[in-house]
Amino acid sequence: MSRSRLSFLNILVAIVGVALLIFTVQRAGGWGAVVEGVASVGWWFVVIVLLGAFRMACRTRAWMICANEAGTGRREPGTSELRFIDAFGAWLAGDAIGNLTPLGLLASEPTKVLMVRTRISTVTSIASVTIENAFYTASVCVVLLAGTWLFLQRADVPPGLVQVAELILTAVAIAAVIGVWAVRTRPAVLSRFAPVIARLAGRSDAPAEAMREVEARIYGVPQWSLGRILHVVSWEAAFHVAAVAEVWIVLETLVPKVTWTDAFLLESAGRFVTVAFKFVPYRLGIDEAGSVATVIGFAPAVGVTLALVRRLRIIVLNAVGLIPLVGSRHGR
């Protein structure tokens, strides 16, 4: 995709998102109510930012474990040790690029690979990024299943949201079937695209060999030790626990008598929106419109305020994430 077309797409998506944001805010009581809600968070916003950074650190740690295991635990020629500061900087940069463009994962994950190319081999970085995303996707499926079940226990759920819940359950079931099928059959998905990548790169058969090696390392995950797998799972679980805590803190500053169940419901709904609308830069207007706060008894402004506070947290962390990205470009 050319740069001009990509810029046009960015602008178009941003305009639609801003329009949806304005419409939703007006329905929630106007900007005055939202600004008052955001201001009520006060210094707790610092805690929210720190929790957001901790969540990124959790996935960074999970990625590092996957990189160590995918790289067979040995130092490869031309590389050095992958340090946490390097991996965390790459994660922040990738998240920033993914949020700033409608490419989502197609922009964020390659950015991580490029940012650590002097630390680990390209094969190891691609395999480890893919493996960590697989663990994360599985954890998201668990969160969505639990959140959907709790949500359906609520009384007076609108028929439209029931249909969305059924859609989520269907999507999770399909994802689970595809995952089991992939583990059992080990399809050569990446290898089949190797000739195309080779032609685009103007190279010979090296990409095909690299792709086969990436696939071998990905499909080798079931042979990992149980302790290693649980270590990755624990970091992914910590990511979601911190996300629920973040929602609970915001709600606690806005409304009385907030329960952890309420926070989990809003987080699981927000996780679905994040996955489904990753292509929308910063999900402008999507988080607010997709909030289920009113269904579980909160005022509309609460859901809008929660979305805005979390978006401000993302912007702060993305600003930090652009620092290593700019530094790497100047270092070329």
Backbone hydrogen bonds in HBPLUS format (Angstrom, degrees):
<---DONOR---> <-ACCEPTOR-->    atom                        ^
c    i                          cat <-CA-CA->   ^        H-A-AA   ^      H-
h    n   atom  resd res      DA  || num        DHA   H-A  angle D-A-AA Bond
n    s   type  num  typ     dist DA aas  dist angle  dist       angle   num
A0006-LEU N   A0002-SER O   2.96 MM   4  6.18 157.7  2.01 149.8 156.7     1
A0007-SER N   A0003-ARG O   2.90 MM   4  6.07 155.0  1.96 146.1 152.6     2
A0008-PHE N   A0004-SER O   2.99 MM   4  6.22 156.8  2.05 144.6 151.0     3
A0009-LEU N   A0005-ARG O   2.92 MM   4  6.15 155.9  1.98 146.8 153.4     4
A0010-ASN N   A0006-LEU O   2.90 MM   4  6.15 155.6  1.96 146.8 153.7     5
A0011-ILE N   A0007-SER O   2.98 MM   4  6.25 163.1  2.00 151.6 155.3     6
A0012-LEU N   A0008-PHE O   2.90 MM   4  6.11 162.8  1.93 150.8 155.8     7
A0013-VAL N   A0009-LEU O   2.94 MM   4  6.08 172.1  1.95 155.4 157.2     8
A0014-ALA N   A0010-ASN O   2.92 MM   4  6.04 156.9  1.97 147.1 154.4     9
A0015-ILE N   A0011-ILE O   2.90 MM   4  6.09 156.1  1.95 150.7 156.6    10
A0016-VAL N   A0012-LEU O   3.10 MM   4  6.37 166.1  2.12 152.8 155.8    11
A0017-GLY N   A0013-VAL O   2.91 MM   4  6.09 158.2  1.96 147.0 153.7    12
A0018-VAL N   A0014-ALA O   2.84 MM   4  6.04 161.7  1.87 152.4 156.8    13
A0019-ALA N   A0015-ILE O   2.96 MM   4  6.14 161.7  2.00 150.1 155.2    14
A0020-LEU N   A0016-VAL O   2.99 MM   4  6.20 158.5  2.04 147.9 153.6    15
A0021-LEU N   A0017-GLY O   2.85 MM   4  6.07 150.8  1.93 145.8 154.8    16
A0022-ILE N   A0018-VAL O   2.89 MM   4  6.17 164.7  1.91 156.0 158.2    17
A0023-PHE N   A0019-ALA O   3.02 MM   4  6.21 164.7  2.05 148.8 153.1    18
A0024-THR N   A0020-LEU O   2.96 MM   4  6.08 159.7  2.00 147.0 152.5    19
A0025-VAL N   A0021-LEU O   2.92 MM   4  6.11 163.1  1.95 154.6 159.2    20
A0026-GLN N   A0022-ILE O   3.05 MM   4  6.22 161.0  2.08 150.1 154.8    21
A0027-ARG N   A0023-PHE O   3.17 MM   4  6.44 152.2  2.25 142.9 150.1    22
A0028-ALA N   A0024-THR O   2.98 MM   4  6.20 132.6  2.21 141.1 154.6    23
A0028-ALA N   A0025-VAL O   3.05 MM   3  4.96 129.1  2.32  93.3 107.5    24
A0030-GLY N   A0025-VAL O   2.95 MM   5  5.41 154.4  2.02 146.5 143.2    25
A0029-GLY N   A0026-GLN O   3.35 MM   3  5.48 165.6  2.38 104.1 107.5    26
A0035-VAL N   A0031-TRP O   2.78 MM   4  5.88 170.4  1.78 159.1 161.5    27
A0036-GLU N   A0032-GLY O   3.01 MM   4  6.10 157.8  2.06 144.6 151.0    28
A0037-GLY N   A0033-ALA O   3.05 MM   4  6.23 148.6  2.15 136.9 145.3    29
A0038-VAL N   A0034-VAL O   2.89 MM   4  6.22 161.1  1.92 156.6 161.0    30
A0039-ALA N   A0035-VAL O   2.89 MM   4  6.04 160.9  1.93 149.1 154.8    31
A0040-SER N   A0036-GLU O   3.02 MM   4  6.16 138.8  2.20 137.5 148.1    32
A0041-VAL N   A0038-VAL O   3.19 MM   3  5.55 149.8  2.29 105.6 114.0    33
A0042-GLY N   A0039-ALA O   3.14 MM   3  5.57 133.7  2.37 108.1 118.2    34
A0044-TRP N   A0041-VAL O   3.10 MM   3  5.57 142.9  2.24 141.1 139.0    35
A0045-PHE N   A0042-GLY O   3.10 MM   3  6.05 169.1  2.12 122.2 125.6    36
A0046-VAL N   A0043-TRP O   3.04 MM   3  5.71 147.5  2.15 116.7 123.1    37
A0047-VAL N   A0044-TRP O   3.04 MM   3  5.12 115.7  2.47  96.5 111.6    38
A0048-ILE N   A0044-TRP O   2.97 MM   4  6.35 152.9  2.05 148.2 156.4    39
A0049-VAL N   A0045-PHE O   2.90 MM   4  6.20 154.1  1.97 148.4 154.5    40
A0050-LEU N   A0046-VAL O   2.96 MM   4  6.24 159.0  2.00 148.2 154.1    41
A0051-LEU N   A0047-VAL O   2.81 MM   4  6.08 152.9  1.89 149.2 157.0    42
A0052-GLY N   A0048-ILE O   2.91 MM   4  6.16 150.9  1.99 142.8 151.2    43
A0053-ALA N   A0049-VAL O   2.90 MM   4  6.25 152.5  1.98 148.7 156.1    44
A0054-PHE N   A0050-LEU O   2.86 MM   4  6.11 151.1  1.94 144.1 152.6    45
A0055-ARG N   A0051-LEU O   2.90 MM   4  6.18 151.6  1.98 147.2 154.4    46
A0056-MET N   A0052-GLY O   3.15 MM   4  6.47 156.5  2.20 144.9 150.4    47
A0057-ALA N   A0053-ALA O   2.90 MM   4  6.17 148.4  2.00 143.3 153.0    48
A0058-CYS N   A0054-PHE O   2.87 MM   4  6.18 143.3  2.00 145.9 155.8    49
A0059-ARG N   A0055-ARG O   3.23 MM   4  6.62 159.7  2.27 150.7 153.7    50
A0060-THR N   A0056-MET O   2.91 MM   4  6.12 144.9  2.04 141.9 152.9    51
A0061-ARG N   A0057-ALA O   2.90 MM   4  6.14 156.4  1.95 148.4 153.3    52
A0062-ALA N   A0058-CYS O   3.03 MM   4  6.36 156.3  2.09 145.5 152.3    53
A0063-TRP N   A0059-ARG O   2.90 MM   4  6.07 153.6  1.97 142.2 149.4    54
A0064-MET N   A0060-THR O   2.90 MM   4  6.19 154.0  1.97 149.6 156.6    55
A0065-ILE N   A0061-ARG O   3.06 MM   4  6.36 154.3  2.13 148.7 154.6    56
A0066-CYS N   A0062-ALA O   3.07 MM   4  6.34 160.3  2.11 147.0 152.4    57
A0067-ALA N   A0063-TRP O   2.78 MM   4  6.05 149.3  1.87 148.9 158.5    58
A0068-ASN N   A0064-MET O   2.93 MM   4  6.12 155.7  1.99 145.3 151.2    59
A0069-GLU N   A0065-ILE O   2.98 MM   4  6.21 159.7  2.02 149.9 155.4    60
A0070-ALA N   A0066-CYS O   2.70 MM   4  5.71 160.1  1.74 147.4 154.3    61
A0071-GLY N   A0067-ALA O   2.90 MM   4  5.78 139.1  2.07 134.7 144.7    62
A0073-GLY N   A0068-ASN O   2.80 MM   5  5.02 135.4  2.00 167.0 172.1    63
A0072-THR N   A0069-GLU O   3.05 MM   3  5.01 156.7  2.10 105.9 109.0    64
A0074-ARG N   A0071-GLY O   3.40 MM   3  6.36 169.8  2.41 127.1 126.2    65
A0079-THR N   A0076-GLU O   3.17 MM   3  5.75 143.2  2.31 145.8 143.9    66
A0080-SER N   A0119-ARG O   3.13 MM  39  4.69 127.9  2.41 103.8 118.1    67
A0087-ALA N   A0083-ARG O   3.01 MM   4  6.29 168.1  2.02 157.0 160.3    68
A0088-PHE N   A0084-PHE O   2.72 MM   4  5.78 162.9  1.75 157.9 162.9    69
A0089-GLY N   A0085-ILE O   3.07 MM   4  6.02 153.6  2.15 131.5 138.8    70
A0090-ALA N   A0086-ASP O   2.96 MM   4  6.18 153.4  2.03 145.1 152.5    71
A0091-TRP N   A0087-ALA O   2.89 MM   4  6.13 149.6  1.98 143.4 152.1    72
A0092-LEU N   A0088-PHE O   2.91 MM   4  6.17 162.3  1.94 151.7 155.9    73
A0093-ALA N   A0089-GLY O   2.97 MM   4  6.12 161.0  2.00 145.4 150.9    74
A0094-GLY N   A0090-ALA O   2.87 MM   4  5.99 160.9  1.91 146.6 152.2    75
A0095-ASP N   A0091-TRP O   2.95 MM   4  6.12 158.7  1.99 148.8 154.3    76
A0096-ALA N   A0092-LEU O   3.02 MM   4  6.23 152.9  2.10 144.8 152.2    77
A0097-ILE N   A0093-ALA O   3.02 MM   4  6.30 165.7  2.04 154.9 157.7    78
A0098-GLY N   A0094-GLY O   2.92 MM   4  6.06 157.2  1.98 146.9 153.9    79
A0099-ASN N   A0095-ASP O   3.01 MM   4  6.16 143.5  2.15 142.0 150.5    80
A0100-LEU N   A0096-ALA O   2.96 MM   4  6.09 142.9  2.10 146.8 157.2    81
A0106-LEU N   A0103-LEU O   3.02 MM   3  5.24 143.8  2.16 142.0 132.6    82
A0107-ALA N   A0104-GLY O   2.99 MM   3  5.61 158.6  2.04 115.0 122.0    83
A0108-SER N   A0104-GLY O   2.97 MM   4  6.22 166.5  1.99 152.9 157.3    84
A0109-GLU N   A0105-LEU O   3.18 MM   4  5.60 161.2  2.21 132.5 137.9    85
A0111-THR N   A0107-ALA O   3.30 MM   4  6.28 147.0  2.41 137.2 146.2    86
A0112-LYS N   A0108-SER O   3.20 MM   4  6.56 149.0  2.30 145.7 152.9    87
A0113-VAL N   A0109-GLU O   3.19 MM   4  6.55 159.9  2.23 151.0 155.9    88
A0114-LEU N   A0110-PRO O   2.95 MM   4  6.22 161.5  1.98 152.9 157.1    89
A0115-MET N   A0111-THR O   2.93 MM   4  6.07 152.2  2.01 147.9 155.7    90
A0116-VAL N   A0112-LYS O   3.29 MM   4  6.50 136.2  2.49 147.0 155.6    91
A0117-ARG N   A0114-LEU O   3.40 MM   3  5.22 168.6  2.42 105.4 105.8    92
A0119-ARG N   A0116-VAL O   2.93 MM   3  5.21 155.5  1.99 111.4 119.5    93
A0120-ILE N   A0116-VAL O   3.09 MM   4  6.28 166.1  2.11 175.8 175.7    94
A0125-SER N   A0121-SER O   2.89 MM   4  6.15 163.0  1.92 154.4 159.6    95
A0126-ILE N   A0122-THR O   2.89 MM   4  5.99 168.1  1.90 153.0 156.0    96
A0127-ALA N   A0123-VAL O   3.00 MM   4  6.08 166.8  2.01 149.9 154.3    97
A0128-SER N   A0124-THR O   2.83 MM   4  5.89 163.1  1.86 149.1 154.5    98
A0129-VAL N   A0125-SER O   2.92 MM   4  5.96 161.1  1.96 147.5 152.7    99
A0130-THR N   A0126-ILE O   3.04 MM   4  6.15 160.4  2.08 146.1 151.6   100
A0131-ILE N   A0127-ALA O   2.89 MM   4  6.09 158.6  1.94 149.2 155.5   101
A0132-GLU N   A0128-SER O   2.88 MM   4  6.02 166.5  1.90 150.0 153.7   102
A0133-ASN N   A0129-VAL O   3.03 MM   4  6.17 156.7  2.09 143.5 150.0   103
A0134-ALA N   A0130-THR O   2.98 MM   4  6.24 141.8  2.13 140.5 151.2   104
A0134-ALA N   A0131-ILE O   3.05 MM   3  5.00 120.3  2.42  92.7 108.2   105
A0135-PHE N   A0131-ILE O   2.98 MM   4  6.39 156.7  2.04 153.8 159.2   106
A0136-TYR N   A0132-GLU O   2.87 MM   4  6.13 160.7  1.91 149.9 155.8   107
A0137-THR N   A0133-ASN O   2.81 MM   4  5.94 158.5  1.86 144.1 150.1   108
A0138-ALA N   A0134-ALA O   3.01 MM   4  6.22 157.5  2.06 146.2 151.9   109
A0139-SER N   A0135-PHE O   2.99 MM   4  6.30 153.6  2.06 146.7 154.1   110
A0140-VAL N   A0136-TYR O   2.86 MM   4  6.15 151.6  1.94 151.5 159.8   111
A0141-CYS N   A0137-THR O   2.95 MM   4  6.23 152.2  2.03 146.7 154.0   112
A0142-VAL N   A0138-ALA O   3.14 MM   4  6.49 151.1  2.23 144.2 151.1   113
A0143-VAL N   A0139-SER O   3.03 MM   4  6.34 159.8  2.07 147.8 152.9   114
A0144-LEU N   A0140-VAL O   2.80 MM   4  6.04 162.4  1.83 155.6 160.4   115
A0145-LEU N   A0141-CYS O   2.92 MM   4  6.09 157.1  1.98 146.0 152.2   116
A0146-ALA N   A0142-VAL O   2.98 MM   4  6.20 168.0  1.99 153.3 156.2   117
A0147-GLY N   A0143-VAL O   2.81 MM   4  5.92 164.6  1.83 151.7 156.9   118
A0148-THR N   A0144-LEU O   2.83 MM   4  5.84 157.0  1.88 144.6 151.1   119
A0149-TRP N   A0145-LEU O   3.01 MM   4  6.16 159.8  2.06 146.7 152.1   120
A0150-LEU N   A0146-ALA O   3.03 MM   4  6.26 165.1  2.05 151.2 155.0   121
A0151-PHE N   A0147-GLY O   2.85 MM   4  5.95 153.2  1.92 143.8 152.2   122
A0152-LEU N   A0148-THR O   2.98 MM   4  6.15 155.4  2.04 149.0 154.1   123
A0153-GLN N   A0150-LEU O   3.12 MM   3  5.22 144.0  2.26  98.2 108.9   124
A0154-ARG N   A0151-PHE O   3.10 MM   3  5.54 157.0  2.15 109.7 116.8   125
A0161-LEU N   A0158-PRO O   3.07 MM   3  5.44 121.6  2.43 107.6 120.9   126
A0162-VAL N   A0158-PRO O   3.07 MM   4  6.42 147.3  2.18 150.2 160.3   127
A0163-GLN N   A0159-PRO O   3.03 MM   4  6.32 152.0  2.11 147.9 154.3   128
A0164-VAL N   A0160-GLY O   3.09 MM   4  6.44 147.3  2.21 138.2 147.4   129
A0165-ALA N   A0161-LEU O   2.86 MM   4  6.11 154.5  1.92 144.5 151.3   130
A0166-GLU N   A0162-VAL O   2.89 MM   4  6.19 155.2  1.96 147.1 153.9   131
A0167-LEU N   A0163-GLN O   2.90 MM   4  6.13 147.1  2.01 141.2 150.7   132
A0168-ILE N   A0164-VAL O   2.89 MM   4  6.22 150.6  1.98 148.2 156.0   133
A0169-LEU N   A0165-ALA O   2.99 MM   4  6.30 163.5  2.02 152.2 155.8   134
A0170-THR N   A0166-GLU O   2.96 MM   4  6.17 156.7  2.02 145.1 151.6   135
A0171-ALA N   A0167-LEU O   2.88 MM   4  6.09 160.9  1.92 149.3 154.6   136
A0172-VAL N   A0168-ILE O   2.88 MM   4  6.11 160.8  1.92 155.7 160.5   137
A0173-ALA N   A0169-LEU O   2.99 MM   4  6.16 158.2  2.04 144.6 150.8   138
A0174-ILE N   A0170-THR O   2.93 MM   4  6.19 159.2  1.97 151.3 156.8   139
A0175-ALA N   A0171-ALA O   2.90 MM   4  6.09 158.5  1.95 146.7 153.0   140
A0176-ALA N   A0172-VAL O   2.89 MM   4  6.11 152.8  1.97 147.5 154.9   141
A0177-VAL N   A0173-ALA O   3.01 MM   4  6.28 158.4  2.05 148.6 153.9   142
A0178-ILE N   A0174-ILE O   2.93 MM   4  6.18 162.9  1.96 152.8 157.4   143
A0179-GLY N   A0175-ALA O   2.91 MM   4  6.08 154.7  1.97 144.7 151.9   144
A0180-VAL N   A0176-ALA O   2.99 MM   4  6.24 165.5  2.01 153.1 155.9   145
A0181-TRP N   A0177-VAL O   2.92 MM   4  6.09 162.1  1.96 149.7 155.3   146
A0182-ALA N   A0178-ILE O   2.87 MM   4  6.04 156.3  1.93 148.6 154.7   147
A0183-VAL N   A0179-GLY O   3.03 MM   4  6.27 157.8  2.08 150.4 155.8   148
A0184-ARG N   A0180-VAL O   3.06 MM   4  6.23 154.8  2.13 148.2 154.8   149
A0185-THR N   A0181-TRP O   2.88 MM   4  5.94 163.7  1.91 154.4 158.8   150
A0186-ARG N   A0182-ALA O   2.81 MM   4  5.09 145.3  1.93 132.1 141.0   151
A0192-ARG N   A0188-ALA O   3.37 MM   4  6.37 145.3  2.50 135.1 141.9   152
A0193-PHE N   A0190-LEU O   3.06 MM   3  5.46 141.4  2.22 107.4 117.9   153
A0194-ALA N   A0191-SER O   3.10 MM   3  5.03 153.7  2.18  99.5 107.7   154
A0197-ILE N   A0193-PHE O   3.05 MM   4  6.36 161.7  2.08 155.7 161.3   155
A0198-ALA N   A0194-ALA O   2.79 MM   4  6.00 155.2  1.85 155.0 162.6   156
A0199-ARG N   A0195-PRO O   3.01 MM   4  6.22 156.8  2.06 146.4 151.3   157
A0200-LEU N   A0196-VAL O   3.01 MM   4  6.27 160.0  2.05 149.4 155.0   158
A0201-ALA N   A0197-ILE O   2.89 MM   4  6.04 148.5  1.99 144.8 153.8   159
A0202-GLY N   A0198-ALA O   2.85 MM   4  5.85 115.4  2.27 135.7 152.0   160
A0203-ARG N   A0198-ALA O   2.97 MM   5  5.11 158.3  2.02 147.1 150.1   161
A0202-GLY N   A0199-ARG O   3.21 MM   3  4.95 143.5  2.36  91.1 101.7   162
A0208-ALA N   A0205-ASP O   3.10 MM   3  5.34 118.7  2.49 103.1 117.6   163
A0209-GLU N   A0205-ASP O   3.22 MM   4  6.58 159.0  2.27 157.3 162.6   164
A0210-ALA N   A0206-ALA O   2.94 MM   4  6.19 160.2  1.98 154.8 161.0   165
A0211-MET N   A0207-PRO O   2.80 MM   4  6.00 158.5  1.85 152.4 157.8   166
A0212-ARG N   A0208-ALA O   3.02 MM   4  6.24 156.1  2.07 145.5 151.8   167
A0213-GLU N   A0209-GLU O   3.02 MM   4  6.26 150.4  2.11 143.9 152.1   168
A0214-VAL N   A0210-ALA O   2.88 MM   4  6.19 153.2  1.95 149.5 157.3   169
A0215-GLU N   A0211-MET O   2.94 MM   4  6.20 164.5  1.96 151.1 154.7   170
A0216-ALA N   A0212-ARG O   2.97 MM   4  6.17 155.1  2.03 142.4 149.4   171
A0217-ARG N   A0213-GLU O   3.06 MM   4  6.31 154.1  2.13 147.0 153.0   172
A0218-ILE N   A0214-VAL O   2.96 MM   4  6.24 154.3  2.03 151.1 158.8   173
A0219-TYR N   A0215-GLU O   2.90 MM   4  6.06 172.1  1.90 158.6 160.2   174
A0221-VAL N   A0218-ILE O   3.26 MM   3  5.86 168.5  2.27 118.0 119.5   175
A0223-GLN N   A0220-GLY O   3.00 MM   3  5.49 148.6  2.10 113.6 123.2   176
A0224-TRP N   A0221-VAL O   2.84 MM   3  5.28 166.6  1.86 121.0 125.0   177
A0228-ARG N   A0225-SER O   3.12 MM   3  5.28 120.0  2.49  99.1 113.0   178
A0229-ILE N   A0225-SER O   3.12 MM   4  6.47 161.7  2.15 154.8 159.4   179
A0230-LEU N   A0226-LEU O   2.90 MM   4  6.10 165.2  1.92 153.6 157.9   180
A0231-HIS N   A0227-GLY O   2.95 MM   4  6.07 140.7  2.11 137.6 148.4   181
A0232-VAL N   A0228-ARG O   3.18 MM   4  6.53 155.9  2.24 148.8 153.1   182
A0233-VAL N   A0229-ILE O   2.94 MM   4  6.23 166.1  1.96 152.8 157.2   183
A0234-SER N   A0230-LEU O   2.83 MM   4  5.94 150.9  1.92 143.7 150.9   184
A0235-TRP N   A0231-HIS O   3.35 MM   4  6.64 150.8  2.44 141.7 147.6   185
A0236-GLU N   A0232-VAL O   3.08 MM   4  6.44 157.3  2.14 152.4 159.1   186
A0237-ALA N   A0233-VAL O   2.84 MM   4  6.06 153.9  1.90 150.1 157.8   187
A0238-ALA N   A0234-SER O   2.93 MM   4  6.13 151.0  2.02 140.4 148.3   188
A0239-PHE N   A0235-TRP O   3.08 MM   4  6.32 144.9  2.21 140.5 149.2   189
A0240-HIS N   A0236-GLU O   3.34 MM   4  6.74 152.8  2.42 144.3 149.2   190
A0241-VAL N   A0237-ALA O   2.97 MM   4  6.27 156.7  2.02 152.5 159.7   191
A0242-ALA N   A0238-ALA O   2.99 MM   4  6.10 163.5  2.02 149.4 153.1   192
A0243-ALA N   A0239-PHE O   3.10 MM   4  6.33 144.2  2.24 137.4 147.5   193
A0244-VAL N   A0240-HIS O   3.01 MM   4  6.30 157.0  2.07 150.1 154.6   194
A0245-ALA N   A0241-VAL O   2.98 MM   4  6.27 156.3  2.04 147.2 154.4   195
A0246-GLU N   A0242-ALA O   2.92 MM   4  6.12 147.7  2.02 142.3 150.8   196
A0247-VAL N   A0243-ALA O   3.13 MM   4  6.46 156.6  2.19 147.3 152.2   197
A0248-TRP N   A0244-VAL O   2.92 MM   4  6.18 160.6  1.96 150.8 156.6   198
A0249-ILE N   A0245-ALA O   2.98 MM   4  6.19 156.1  2.04 149.3 154.4   199
A0250-VAL N   A0246-GLU O   3.23 MM   4  6.52 163.9  2.25 148.6 152.1   200
A0251-LEU N   A0247-VAL O   2.96 MM   4  6.20 169.9  1.97 157.5 160.4   201
A0252-GLU N   A0248-TRP O   2.86 MM   4  5.95 151.4  1.94 146.4 154.6   202
A0253-THR N   A0249-ILE O   3.28 MM   4  6.54 137.9  2.46 141.6 150.5   203
A0253-THR N   A0250-VAL O   3.17 MM   3  5.41 135.4  2.38 101.5 112.9   204
A0254-LEU N   A0251-LEU O   2.97 MM   3  5.07 147.1  2.08 102.6 113.1   205
A0255-VAL N   A0251-LEU O   2.90 MM   4  5.92 171.3  1.90 171.7 169.5   206
A0263-ALA N   A0259-THR O   3.21 MM   4  6.61 158.6  2.26 144.2 149.6   207
A0264-PHE N   A0260-TRP O   2.85 MM   4  6.05 153.2  1.93 143.5 151.0   208
A0265-LEU N   A0261-THR O   2.89 MM   4  6.11 157.4  1.94 149.5 155.4   209
A0266-LEU N   A0262-ASP O   3.04 MM   4  6.33 163.7  2.07 152.5 155.9   210
A0267-GLU N   A0263-ALA O   2.93 MM   4  6.08 154.1  1.99 145.1 152.9   211
A0268-SER N   A0264-PHE O   2.84 MM   4  5.99 162.8  1.87 152.5 156.7   212
A0269-ALA N   A0265-LEU O   3.03 MM   4  6.20 156.3  2.09 144.4 151.0   213
A0270-GLY N   A0266-LEU O   2.87 MM   4  6.00 154.0  1.94 140.9 149.0   214
A0271-ARG N   A0267-GLU O   2.75 MM   4  5.98 142.7  1.89 145.5 156.1   215
A0272-PHE N   A0268-SER O   3.15 MM   4  6.40 149.7  2.25 140.3 147.0   216
A0273-VAL N   A0269-ALA O   3.14 MM   4  6.48 158.0  2.19 146.9 152.6   217
A0274-THR N   A0270-GLY O   2.89 MM   4  6.10 154.1  1.95 145.3 152.7   218
A0275-VAL N   A0271-ARG O   3.06 MM   4  6.27 159.0  2.10 146.9 151.1   219
A0276-ALA N   A0272-PHE O   2.89 MM   4  6.02 166.9  1.90 153.6 157.9   220
A0277-PHE N   A0273-VAL O   2.87 MM   4  5.73 152.8  1.94 147.8 153.5   221
A0280-VAL N   A0277-PHE O   3.13 MM   3  5.65 162.2  2.16 114.2 119.5   222
A0283-ARG N   A0280-VAL O   2.81 MM   3  4.74 162.7  1.84 120.7 123.2   223
A0284-LEU N   A0281-PRO O   3.40 MM   3  6.58 153.8  2.47 134.8 131.6   224
A0286-ILE N   A0283-ARG O   3.01 MM   3  5.19 140.2  2.18 111.9 123.8   225
A0289-ALA N   A0285-GLY O   3.16 MM   4  6.11 160.2  2.20 134.4 140.4   226
A0290-GLY N   A0286-ILE O   2.80 MM   4  5.82 145.7  1.92 148.5 158.6   227
A0291-SER N   A0288-GLU O   3.39 MM   3  5.43 166.1  2.41 103.0 106.8   228
A0295-VAL N   A0292-VAL O   3.04 MM   3  5.32 127.4  2.32 103.6 117.3   229
A0298-PHE N   A0293-ALA O   2.91 MM   5  5.17 159.7  1.95 148.6 141.9   230
A0297-GLY N   A0294-THR O   3.25 MM   3  5.14 163.0  2.28 101.5 104.1   231
A0302-VAL N   A0299-ALA O   2.98 MM   3  5.48 143.9  2.12 113.3 123.3   232
A0304-VAL N   A0300-PRO O   3.28 MM   4  6.63 162.2  2.32 151.9 156.8   233
A0305-THR N   A0301-ALA O   2.85 MM   4  5.92 161.8  1.88 146.2 151.7   234
A0306-LEU N   A0302-VAL O   2.92 MM   4  6.08 162.4  1.95 150.2 155.0   235
A0307-ALA N   A0303-GLY O   3.08 MM   4  6.26 160.8  2.11 145.0 149.8   236
A0308-LEU N   A0304-VAL O   2.94 MM   4  6.20 158.0  1.99 151.0 157.2   237
A0309-VAL N   A0305-THR O   2.88 MM   4  6.07 164.6  1.91 157.1 160.8   238
A0310-ARG N   A0306-LEU O   3.06 MM   4  6.22 164.8  2.08 149.8 153.9   239
A0311-ARG N   A0307-ALA O   2.92 MM   4  6.09 144.0  2.05 140.2 150.8   240
A0312-LEU N   A0308-LEU O   2.91 MM   4  6.17 154.0  1.97 148.7 155.2   241
A0313-ARG N   A0309-VAL O   3.04 MM   4  6.35 150.8  2.12 144.1 152.2   242
A0314-ILE N   A0310-ARG O   3.01 MM   4  6.29 151.8  2.09 141.5 148.6   243
A0315-ILE N   A0311-ARG O   2.91 MM   4  6.22 157.8  1.96 151.7 157.3   244
A0316-VAL N   A0312-LEU O   3.04 MM   4  6.28 159.9  2.08 149.6 154.1   245
A0317-LEU N   A0313-ARG O   3.10 MM   4  6.34 168.6  2.11 152.4 154.9   246
A0318-ASN N   A0314-ILE O   2.76 MM   4  5.91 151.5  1.84 149.7 158.9   247
A0319-ALA N   A0315-ILE O   2.90 MM   4  6.06 148.1  2.00 144.9 152.8   248
A0320-VAL N   A0316-VAL O   3.21 MM   4  6.57 150.8  2.30 142.7 150.1   249
A0321-GLY N   A0317-LEU O   2.87 MM   4  6.13 146.3  1.98 139.7 150.3   250
A0322-LEU N   A0318-ASN O   3.00 MM   4  6.26 131.7  2.24 143.7 154.1   251
A0323-ILE N   A0320-VAL O   3.16 MM   3  5.56 150.5  2.25 108.2 116.5   252
A0326-VAL N   A0322-LEU O   2.90 MM   4  6.07 162.6  1.93 153.1 156.4   253
A0327-GLY N   A0323-ILE O   2.94 MM   4  6.11 160.6  1.97 152.1 158.4   254
A0328-SER N   A0324-PRO O   2.93 MM   4  6.01 150.4  2.02 140.1 146.8   255
A0329-ARG N   A0325-LEU O   3.22 MM   4  6.48 148.5  2.32 141.7 149.4   256
A0330-HIS N   A0326-VAL O   3.05 MM   4  6.35 157.7  2.10 151.6 157.2   257
A0331-GLY N   A0327-GLY O   3.00 MM   4  6.10 131.8  2.24 135.8 149.1   258
A0332-ARG N   A0329-ARG O   3.30 MM   3  5.49 164.2  2.33 104.1 108.9   259
